[in-house]
Amino acid sequence: MSLFQTKNLSIGYRDKTGNKVLQKELNLTIQAGDIVSLMGQNGVGKTTFIKTISGLLEPLGGDIFYSNKPLSQLTPQSLSKQLSLVLTEKPFSFNISVLELVALGRHPYSNWIGLLTAKDKEVIEWAITETNTNYLAEKKLYQLSDGQLQKVMIARALAQETDLIFLDEPAAHLDLHNKIEVMMLLRKIAKQGKSILISTHDMQISTQLSDTLWLFNFNESAKIGTPEDLILDGSLEQTLYLKDYGYDMIHGVVNIKQKGKEVTVIGPEKEKFWTEQALKRNGFQIVDNGELKIEIKNGHWFFESQEFNSIAKLLANLLDK
Amino acid sequence: MIQQQFDSSKKRWRTILGIAIALTLFTFLVNVSLGSIHIPMMTIAKHFLGLSIDNESWSLILSNFRLPKAITAILVGSALGISGLQMQTLFRNALAGPYILGISSGAGLGVALAIFLGFYVGGFLELSGIGRSWLLVSAAGAGSFLILIVISLAAIRLKDSVTLLIIGLMFGAASGAIVSILQFFSQAENIKAYVIWSFGSLGSLSWNELSVFIPMILVGLAGSLLLSKHLNALLLGENYASSIGLNLKRTRILIILNTSILAGTVTAFCGPIAFFGVALPHIARMLFNTSNHLLLSPLVIFMGAFLMLVFDTIAQLPGLDATLPINAVTALFGAPFVIFILLKKKNLNYSYQS
């Protein structure tokens, strides 16, 4: 049984002149334990999709199912026990503590006055511990950094105890360290049997973290597959319009075409990689048998029998010519 | 560890709430004791304990004037405070208050029609005593109720709250305009009667009127405590609120109904007491530095009661015969207080991020 399914769903906006369709004929499924990444360019309808399938926007057509029940037949409360959201928007009041925020995740379960039972407190403690945010519990939201806020918003979603979690660009505005922490956290959550849908622009999240990739394109149907298949058949490049820039899918870097002198670099892998990066940035072409030859030994760079102890000095010499 | 943090915050809250209740009780005694005639506290305590007091007129003043007025002050303060808090959270707007939806304008229109048109029909000024006050109450109540119906219909149709806010403001402006036109064609005594109503008054309620007023406000206050959980969900913004299971439309209508019962009843019986409902939630939020309604709502109720008693004590000018209009006193003494806390605490914007 699929936790989540769409049938011929079309999404977009209604206005006076008619419907503005962003995506149509979407037939997508999420199984238990899946991590799915949704990619596509700005404006292709990723956020609209997430808002539509979570009931915040009306679909233009088609059906949405949660555990084989149509979304239109679910009350907000019963939906909130199956699906939790982490959106790009921030809470409107920052004058509550992290503990109070996470406790709001128990809203679907708590009684009419909102008092927390022992079970609720256990779940809150678990959510805070899972996200390693114990040290933040007593802080107010206005005292948190962006990365910390993102983690406690995920903790709040966890406290909702849903099988599905949808995240809209969870890594946007985060530095590398926080991004990796969030990624690890999501992987840990998925291992516990929760299914996760992430809308993202981040290559690492989409290729290293997710089991399935959904690609949204303009004027074309969505593509579905494992990240590796979609990379090998060129779909990902096409979706992200990276072809013109020569995107290096293996290293995850953009290759800007150069017309400078041909250089060959020999040496240990790591030093070689970064030396080539610096050369490319300065307009050199990296080839197998170039007219210029650079050798790296014991952390030193050798070029035309001269020795340099940093890439900066090597570059200065090369550019002088 | 989490349990400890829950316990410690609960303990801190209980202490603060205890202080608020104690302050309210103390100010209640002071309020009843002071006025044009000073009645010693010991006598008052005796009176409340059911013991007879030697002084017949003191006993009469206490049970017929001071006690009804103090009870009115307590209920008005808590009703305006809590409905202001609800409106500020619902509309995510620091300037919202109990009258933001046009409740007081509706009441004002009703009263203006009763006074100015009543002049042509039978003469409002000829009415006296109970008849006159019930006429005012029903006119103001009818006006607020009309506005409530229109706003509720709009709330059922509309998706976002801000549009509702603007509709409320427009109703306020329109009914203000009608009142101006009525005033323009009226005679001086009628205009004076209307202006005095618009000053607001806590002292005009007899036990007869209180028998309606008290239950209405108590129902509203109980409702506002029950809505606290949903108001907390709204702190996340409307999208998150519905994602944690809040039925937005129903909640919005319940909040509007609740505020209308409270603000409408207060306006009908005591006139439009402005400022208080906007300022009090800020004072409470800044002093206790939280937006959590489960903690804030009871605190706002008791702080409202306490502060309104203080303002009423000031308004009755202890030792003098005159009484200042309560509307003027709340703003005159409340505004500097709010500014003082704003400058000292500097934490207002934490509650209103986006």
HADDOCK unambig.tbl for C-alpha pairs under 7 A between the chains (distance, minus, plus):
assign (segid A and resid 56 and name CA) (segid B and resid 239 and name CA) 6.68 0.50 0.50
assign (segid A and resid 76 and name CA) (segid B and resid 242 and name CA) 6.49 0.50 0.50
assign (segid A and resid 76 and name CA) (segid B and resid 245 and name CA) 4.55 0.50 0.50
assign (segid A and resid 76 and name CA) (segid B and resid 246 and name CA) 6.23 0.50 0.50
assign (segid A and resid 76 and name CA) (segid B and resid 247 and name CA) 6.08 0.50 0.50
assign (segid A and resid 77 and name CA) (segid B and resid 245 and name CA) 3.88 0.50 0.50
assign (segid A and resid 77 and name CA) (segid B and resid 246 and name CA) 6.60 0.50 0.50
assign (segid A and resid 79 and name CA) (segid B and resid 245 and name CA) 6.99 0.50 0.50
assign (segid A and resid 80 and name CA) (segid B and resid 243 and name CA) 5.72 0.50 0.50
assign (segid A and resid 80 and name CA) (segid B and resid 244 and name CA) 5.12 0.50 0.50
assign (segid A and resid 80 and name CA) (segid B and resid 245 and name CA) 4.93 0.50 0.50
assign (segid A and resid 84 and name CA) (segid B and resid 243 and name CA) 6.46 0.50 0.50
assign (segid A and resid 85 and name CA) (segid B and resid 243 and name CA) 6.56 0.50 0.50
assign (segid A and resid 91 and name CA) (segid B and resid 235 and name CA) 6.49 0.50 0.50
assign (segid A and resid 91 and name CA) (segid B and resid 236 and name CA) 4.07 0.50 0.50
assign (segid A and resid 91 and name CA) (segid B and resid 237 and name CA) 5.57 0.50 0.50
assign (segid A and resid 92 and name CA) (segid B and resid 235 and name CA) 5.73 0.50 0.50
assign (segid A and resid 92 and name CA) (segid B and resid 236 and name CA) 5.45 0.50 0.50
assign (segid A and resid 92 and name CA) (segid B and resid 237 and name CA) 5.39 0.50 0.50
assign (segid A and resid 92 and name CA) (segid B and resid 352 and name CA) 6.15 0.50 0.50
assign (segid A and resid 92 and name CA) (segid B and resid 353 and name CA) 5.27 0.50 0.50
assign (segid A and resid 92 and name CA) (segid B and resid 354 and name CA) 5.36 0.50 0.50
assign (segid A and resid 93 and name CA) (segid B and resid 235 and name CA) 5.40 0.50 0.50
assign (segid A and resid 93 and name CA) (segid B and resid 236 and name CA) 6.66 0.50 0.50
assign (segid A and resid 93 and name CA) (segid B and resid 350 and name CA) 6.45 0.50 0.50
assign (segid A and resid 93 and name CA) (segid B and resid 351 and name CA) 4.46 0.50 0.50
assign (segid A and resid 93 and name CA) (segid B and resid 352 and name CA) 5.30 0.50 0.50
assign (segid A and resid 93 and name CA) (segid B and resid 353 and name CA) 5.72 0.50 0.50
assign (segid A and resid 94 and name CA) (segid B and resid 350 and name CA) 5.12 0.50 0.50
assign (segid A and resid 94 and name CA) (segid B and resid 351 and name CA) 5.49 0.50 0.50
assign (segid A and resid 94 and name CA) (segid B and resid 353 and name CA) 6.58 0.50 0.50
assign (segid A and resid 95 and name CA) (segid B and resid 289 and name CA) 6.93 0.50 0.50
assign (segid A and resid 95 and name CA) (segid B and resid 290 and name CA) 5.35 0.50 0.50
assign (segid A and resid 95 and name CA) (segid B and resid 291 and name CA) 5.44 0.50 0.50
assign (segid A and resid 95 and name CA) (segid B and resid 350 and name CA) 5.18 0.50 0.50
assign (segid A and resid 95 and name CA) (segid B and resid 351 and name CA) 4.95 0.50 0.50
assign (segid A and resid 96 and name CA) (segid B and resid 290 and name CA) 5.65 0.50 0.50
assign (segid A and resid 96 and name CA) (segid B and resid 291 and name CA) 5.75 0.50 0.50
assign (segid A and resid 96 and name CA) (segid B and resid 292 and name CA) 6.21 0.50 0.50
assign (segid A and resid 104 and name CA) (segid B and resid 233 and name CA) 6.65 0.50 0.50
assign (segid A and resid 105 and name CA) (segid B and resid 244 and name CA) 6.51 0.50 0.50
assign (segid A and resid 107 and name CA) (segid B and resid 244 and name CA) 6.17 0.50 0.50
assign (segid A and resid 108 and name CA) (segid B and resid 244 and name CA) 6.14 0.50 0.50
assign (segid A and resid 108 and name CA) (segid B and resid 245 and name CA) 5.57 0.50 0.50
assign (segid A and resid 112 and name CA) (segid B and resid 226 and name CA) 6.91 0.50 0.50
assign (segid A and resid 113 and name CA) (segid B and resid 226 and name CA) 5.59 0.50 0.50
assign (segid A and resid 113 and name CA) (segid B and resid 229 and name CA) 5.86 0.50 0.50
assign (segid A and resid 114 and name CA) (segid B and resid 229 and name CA) 5.22 0.50 0.50
assign (segid A and resid 125 and name CA) (segid B and resid 2 and name CA) 6.00 0.50 0.50
assign (segid A and resid 142 and name CA) (segid B and resid 350 and name CA) 6.34 0.50 0.50
